[in-house]
């Protein structure tokens, strides 16, 4: 049985099944990337709910695994060479799990690089812009009298949705007929626009054709439906 005692996070969130990959997360647009990926690839794992509202990512045990204090993070007892490995940053987790299992990442070198390009597009652009737009539209920022920050992020979010609309105009998924980690990276964030952030009208989501159809195809996948609910909320 693997010994994970060297990792302080396991003292706060003990592993009932230390031979399984440990997931520390919350079903947010970033968090569900890891849970959906794990459901898609069928790798045994044990989820632990991290309450970001209670600042649990800032306690020493969590920071010992992820010094950036964000979710998701994983602890794999069966890492490279059979040694445990801890990993954070959702894009890195997607890539690690894809390479570990040989799933959801093309083997052709050019297609692989193109897939990673769209993962990085989400990490560098879609996530930060949608998140800031959501803050200024729905949360504390909505009370700011100056609406220029909200409008700036809304305009950029609308532009990014347009990039996706063009990409999906002649393809089923981001990489064509094959569903990949690029779709997993993006679907939670696109879903949040008209759902969690209630910003569909702000970014004219209703005018899109291909993005909503793609999202519907993604959400119809059983693994996606399960992953969106993991870790289960109290």
N, C-alpha and C positions, 0 to 999 in steps of 0.2 A: 504494500500500500504506500503511495507517495507520501512523503513528509513535507507538509507546507508550513510548518511551524516557523520557518525562517522569515515568513512574510507577515508583518504586523497586522495586515488587513484581516487575516484569518482569525485574529483574536477578537475583533469586533464583529465579524461576520463569519462564524465557524463553518467549515465545510462538512456537511453531512456525508458527502460522497467525494472524498479528496482525490479519487482517481479520475474524476470528471473535470472538465474545464469549468472554471468558476467565472461567472459573469456578474459584474457589479454595475447596475444600470437603473434606469427609470424610462418608462415609455414616452420619451420626448422625440422630436424629429431626429436628434442625434442618437439617442439611446436605442431606438428601434432598428437602426442599421445593424447593430450587433445581434440583437435577438432574432430579427428576420433572417439574417445570414445563417445563424446557428440552426434555425428551424429548416431552412432550405437545404443545408448540407447534411443534416441528420447526425451531427456530432453530439454525443452525450454531453450535457452541461448542467450546471446547477446555478440558477439565477438568485441573486441577492438584491433586494430593493434598496436603493440608496435615496434617501429623502433629501433632495436638494433644498426643499423649503425649510428644513430643519438644519441646513448647513452641514450635513453629514460629509460632504466632500472636503470639508476644511478641517476635519479632525486629524490628529497625527497619524492614526492607523491608515486612513485613506490616502493622505498625502505621501506616506511612505511608498505607496504603489504609484500614484500619479501626482507628482509635485505641482501639476497645473490645476488640480482640484476640480476636474470636470468628469462627467460621465459620457460614454461608458468606459470601462476598463475590464480587462480579463486577466486571469491567472491560469495558464495552461500547465498542468502537471506533466504533460507529455510534449514538451517543446523540442527544439532541435537537439539531436543526439540523445533524446530521451530525458533531457533535463528540464525542470520547470522554467517557464518564462512568463514574465509579467509584461503587459502591453497596454498602452492607452493611445488615444486619438482614434476616432472611429474609422477614418480612412485607412490608417495603418492596420487596424484590426481586420477590416474587410480584406485587405491584400494578404495579410498573414493567413487568414482562414482559407482564402481561395488557393493560396500556394500550398498550404498544408494538406488540403483534400483534393486538389486538382479540379475543383469545381467552380463554375460561374466566372471564369476568367479564360479568355481564348488562349490556346497554345501557340497559335500563329504569332510571331513576334510583332508584326505590324498591327494586327488586331488587338494584341495585348496592350501595346503602347496607347492605342487609340482609346481603349476602354479606360485605362488609367487617366488619360487626359480628361475624360468626362467625370471621373471620380474627383479629380483635383479641381475641376470646374465647380463642382458642388461645394467642396471644402473651402475654396478660396473666394467664391463669389456668391453662390446661391444661399448657403447657410448664413454667412454674416449679413448679407443684405436683407434676406427675408426676416431674420431675427431682429435686426434693428427696426425694420418697418413694423414688425409686430409690436415691439416695445412702444414705439411712438404712436401707434394706432390704437392698441387695446389696453396696454398697461399704464404705468405711471406717466409715460411720455404723452399720453392723450390729453393730459391736463395742462400741457405747456401752451401758453398763449401763442407763441411763435410756431407756426405750422411748417416752416421751411425745412426743419430736419425730417419730419414725417414725409413731406412731399418729395424730398430728395431721395429717401430710401424707397418710397413707393414707386417713383419713376424708374429707379434702377431695377427694382424687382420686376416691374412690368417689362422692362427691356430684356431681362434675363429669361423671363417666361417666353418672350418672343424668340430668343435664341433656341430654346427647347422646342417651340412650335415649329420652327424651320427644320430642326433636326429630325423631328418625328413626322414630317409631312409625307414621307415615302417609306416609312419603316414601322414595324410593329413595336420594337423596343429600341433603346438607345443605340444598340449595336446591330440592329436589323432584326432577324428572326430569333436570335438568341438572347434570352434574358441573362443579364450579367450583374456584377457588383456595381456597375454604373447605375442601373435601374434601382438597386437597393439603396444606394447613396442618395438618390434624388427623390424617391417616391414619398418618403416621410415629410420632407420639406414642402413639396408641392401640395401634398394633402393638407398641410397646415394652413395654407393661404386662405382657402374658402371654408376651412373648418375651425381649427383652434384659434387662429388670428382674426377670423371673421372679417377678412380684408378683400374678399372677392371683388366687390364693387370698386374698391379703391384702385385695384390694379387691372380692372376690366377683364376679369377671368372669364366671364361669360362669352366674351368675343372669341375665345380660343376654341379650336376644334380638335386638333391632334393631341394636345397635352391632356385634356380631360379623358379622351378615349384611351390614351396610353395608361393613365392613372387607373382607370377602371379595369384594364387588363391586369395590371399589377395587383390591385386590391382583390381581384378574383382568385388569386393564388392562395390555396389553403395555408401554406407556410407564412405568407404575409399576414393573413388574418390572425394566425396564432401569435406571430411575432409582435404585432401591434399591441398585444395585451400582456407582454412579458417585460419585466417582472410584474406579477399581478398586484394591483393597487389594493390597499386594505379595504 
